[in-house]
């Protein structure tokens, strides 16, 4: 427990909270175990204490592993199973980009500059290039960022966003796909995003909604309750977070993601054994690679800057 520390609310700095889920810490918290857990796509079920701020209602992990240890673990992360689903993710991202073009006049042209924060193996960047945009990615994992550069020729900067230097008001679109819940200090990165996003630019944030129906029905078996997810937003708290850092939300919608059926069943089987049985049947029938759209609480938020 020496690596964990109590924190104040990341949104309003209040130290008072109520417990949502009690901690179930394993007997030994070795360095090797923690490094394995804190990968960007970890399947490690949540063992930390989950609390709700008594003032603003934000749900977050408390106590929490130190930010330096979290980033260090992310940097060393390697996940070959995750990138095998990139072609499926590209389908989802292409649809999202076309929607942004239709609804928010995002120009699908080479002069449109895009930044994807926490880009993993570069699936969104590949989708952006596919529709004609000029994307840049930032990714803390050495392995994933190197994979994106070598295998797909993408412009990916290794490290975290605060470690990068970009021109002020230089991006038309900035995205955080399944990233904001991983950040030790979301406000710090949102402040930086505000400075590098054009006045007319678009910010897209995808996050697991703690107030969604799947989250409420599944309780501790909700698949997004992971040790790597440090903060759990709701429609109310995400609006408070965005407003605090200079953004106004223009849309909040469900985010339907496309992945292979076998992969979805494999992930689900760690929570419900019945899905493991279904996976074996699907594999025997040769249906495991069929694309499937699913939703278990993923929420997409589109925001723009309050121009000062």
VEXBAMI-483205 format. One record per residue (C-alpha): x negated, y negated, z. Coordinates in steps of 0.5 Angstrom, whole numbers. Layout:
N
NODE;X;Y;Z
...
//
This chain:
308
NODE;0;0;0
NODE;-6;-5;0
NODE;-5;-6;-7
NODE;2;-9;-6
NODE;4;-15;-3
NODE;10;-19;-1
NODE;12;-25;-6
NODE;17;-30;-6
NODE;23;-30;-11
NODE;20;-31;-18
NODE;25;-36;-20
NODE;27;-41;-14
NODE;21;-39;-9
NODE;26;-37;-4
NODE;23;-32;1
NODE;30;-29;3
NODE;33;-23;0
NODE;37;-17;1
NODE;35;-10;-1
NODE;39;-7;-7
NODE;35;0;-8
NODE;30;2;-2
NODE;23;4;-4
NODE;21;11;-5
NODE;13;11;-5
NODE;10;17;-7
NODE;5;20;-1
NODE;-1;18;-5
NODE;-2;11;-9
NODE;-9;13;-12
NODE;-12;8;-17
NODE;-11;13;-23
NODE;-4;14;-21
NODE;-3;6;-21
NODE;-6;6;-28
NODE;-2;11;-31
NODE;4;8;-28
NODE;3;1;-30
NODE;3;2;-38
NODE;8;-3;-42
NODE;12;3;-44
NODE;11;8;-38
NODE;16;13;-37
NODE;15;13;-29
NODE;21;12;-25
NODE;22;6;-20
NODE;19;8;-13
NODE;18;0;-11
NODE;24;-3;-7
NODE;29;-7;-11
NODE;31;-14;-8
NODE;36;-19;-10
NODE;34;-27;-8
NODE;39;-30;-3
NODE;39;-36;-6
NODE;39;-35;-14
NODE;41;-28;-15
NODE;35;-26;-18
NODE;33;-18;-18
NODE;26;-17;-17
NODE;21;-12;-14
NODE;18;-14;-7
NODE;13;-12;-5
NODE;9;-12;-12
NODE;3;-10;-14
NODE;-2;-15;-15
NODE;-2;-19;-22
NODE;-9;-17;-24
NODE;-8;-10;-23
NODE;-2;-10;-27
NODE;-5;-13;-33
NODE;-12;-9;-32
NODE;-7;-3;-33
NODE;-3;-6;-39
NODE;-10;-7;-42
NODE;-12;0;-41
NODE;-5;3;-44
NODE;-5;8;-49
NODE;2;11;-52
NODE;2;15;-58
NODE;9;17;-57
NODE;11;10;-57
NODE;8;8;-64
NODE;11;14;-67
NODE;18;11;-67
NODE;15;4;-70
NODE;19;6;-77
NODE;26;6;-73
NODE;24;0;-69
NODE;22;-4;-76
NODE;29;-2;-78
NODE;32;-6;-72
NODE;28;-12;-73
NODE;29;-13;-80
NODE;37;-13;-78
NODE;35;-18;-73
NODE;31;-23;-77
NODE;36;-23;-82
NODE;41;-25;-77
NODE;37;-30;-75
NODE;37;-33;-82
NODE;44;-32;-83
NODE;46;-35;-76
NODE;40;-40;-74
NODE;37;-42;-81
NODE;31;-39;-80
NODE;27;-39;-87
NODE;25;-32;-89
NODE;19;-36;-92
NODE;11;-35;-92
NODE;10;-42;-89
NODE;15;-40;-83
NODE;10;-38;-77
NODE;12;-33;-72
NODE;9;-31;-65
NODE;11;-24;-62
NODE;9;-24;-55
NODE;7;-17;-52
NODE;7;-14;-60
NODE;5;-7;-58
NODE;3;-3;-64
NODE;6;-9;-69
NODE;13;-6;-71
NODE;16;-13;-70
NODE;10;-16;-74
NODE;11;-11;-80
NODE;18;-13;-80
NODE;17;-20;-80
NODE;12;-19;-86
NODE;17;-15;-90
NODE;22;-20;-90
NODE;17;-25;-92
NODE;14;-29;-86
NODE;7;-30;-83
NODE;7;-27;-76
NODE;2;-27;-71
NODE;2;-22;-65
NODE;-1;-22;-58
NODE;-2;-15;-54
NODE;-6;-14;-47
NODE;-7;-6;-49
NODE;-14;-6;-52
NODE;-11;1;-56
NODE;-5;-2;-58
NODE;-8;-8;-61
NODE;-13;-5;-64
NODE;-9;0;-68
NODE;-4;-6;-70
NODE;-11;-9;-73
NODE;-14;-3;-76
NODE;-8;1;-79
NODE;-3;-4;-81
NODE;-8;-10;-82
NODE;-4;-15;-77
NODE;-6;-21;-74
NODE;-6;-19;-67
NODE;-10;-22;-61
NODE;-12;-18;-55
NODE;-10;-20;-48
NODE;-4;-24;-45
NODE;-1;-31;-48
NODE;-4;-35;-43
NODE;-11;-33;-45
NODE;-9;-35;-52
NODE;-10;-42;-55
NODE;-5;-44;-60
NODE;-3;-51;-63
NODE;2;-55;-60
NODE;9;-54;-64
NODE;6;-49;-69
NODE;11;-44;-69
NODE;18;-43;-72
NODE;20;-37;-68
NODE;17;-34;-62
NODE;20;-27;-59
NODE;19;-23;-53
NODE;22;-16;-55
NODE;22;-12;-48
NODE;17;-16;-45
NODE;20;-21;-40
NODE;21;-16;-35
NODE;14;-14;-35
NODE;11;-21;-34
NODE;8;-22;-27
NODE;10;-30;-28
NODE;15;-31;-33
NODE;16;-38;-32
NODE;8;-39;-33
NODE;9;-36;-40
NODE;16;-40;-42
NODE;12;-46;-40
NODE;7;-45;-45
NODE;12;-42;-50
NODE;15;-49;-50
NODE;9;-53;-52
NODE;8;-48;-58
NODE;15;-48;-61
NODE;17;-53;-66
NODE;23;-57;-63
NODE;27;-54;-68
NODE;24;-47;-67
NODE;28;-41;-64
NODE;26;-37;-58
NODE;29;-29;-58
NODE;28;-25;-51
NODE;31;-18;-51
NODE;31;-16;-44
NODE;35;-10;-40
NODE;41;-13;-36
NODE;42;-11;-29
NODE;49;-14;-29
NODE;51;-9;-35
NODE;56;-4;-35
NODE;51;2;-36
NODE;47;-1;-30
NODE;52;-1;-25
NODE;55;6;-27
NODE;48;9;-27
NODE;46;6;-21
NODE;39;9;-20
NODE;39;13;-26
NODE;39;7;-30
NODE;33;8;-35
NODE;31;1;-35
NODE;29;2;-27
NODE;22;3;-28
NODE;16;1;-24
NODE;13;-3;-30
NODE;20;-7;-30
NODE;18;-13;-25
NODE;24;-17;-26
NODE;31;-15;-27
NODE;35;-21;-30
NODE;43;-22;-31
NODE;47;-27;-36
NODE;47;-32;-30
NODE;39;-31;-28
NODE;37;-31;-35
NODE;40;-38;-36
NODE;37;-41;-30
NODE;30;-38;-32
NODE;31;-41;-39
NODE;34;-48;-37
NODE;28;-49;-31
NODE;23;-48;-37
NODE;26;-53;-42
NODE;31;-48;-46
NODE;38;-48;-48
NODE;41;-41;-49
NODE;45;-41;-56
NODE;47;-34;-56
NODE;47;-28;-51
NODE;49;-21;-55
NODE;48;-13;-54
NODE;42;-11;-57
NODE;43;-4;-61
NODE;37;-1;-62
NODE;35;5;-67
NODE;31;11;-65
NODE;30;18;-67
NODE;36;22;-64
NODE;31;27;-61
NODE;26;21;-58
NODE;32;18;-55
NODE;35;25;-52
NODE;28;27;-49
NODE;27;20;-46
NODE;34;21;-43
NODE;33;28;-41
NODE;28;26;-35
NODE;35;23;-32
NODE;40;28;-34
NODE;38;35;-35
NODE;44;36;-40
NODE;40;32;-45
NODE;34;36;-45
NODE;39;42;-47
NODE;42;38;-52
NODE;35;36;-55
NODE;33;43;-56
NODE;40;45;-60
NODE;38;38;-64
NODE;31;41;-66
NODE;34;48;-67
NODE;39;45;-72
NODE;34;40;-75
NODE;37;34;-73
NODE;32;31;-68
NODE;29;26;-73
NODE;36;23;-75
NODE;37;15;-73
NODE;41;13;-68
NODE;43;7;-65
NODE;44;6;-58
NODE;46;1;-52
NODE;45;2;-45
NODE;44;-5;-43
NODE;39;-8;-47
NODE;41;-15;-48
NODE;39;-20;-53
NODE;38;-28;-52
NODE;37;-33;-57
NODE;35;-40;-54
NODE;32;-47;-57
NODE;29;-52;-54
NODE;32;-58;-50
NODE;28;-64;-54
NODE;25;-69;-49
//
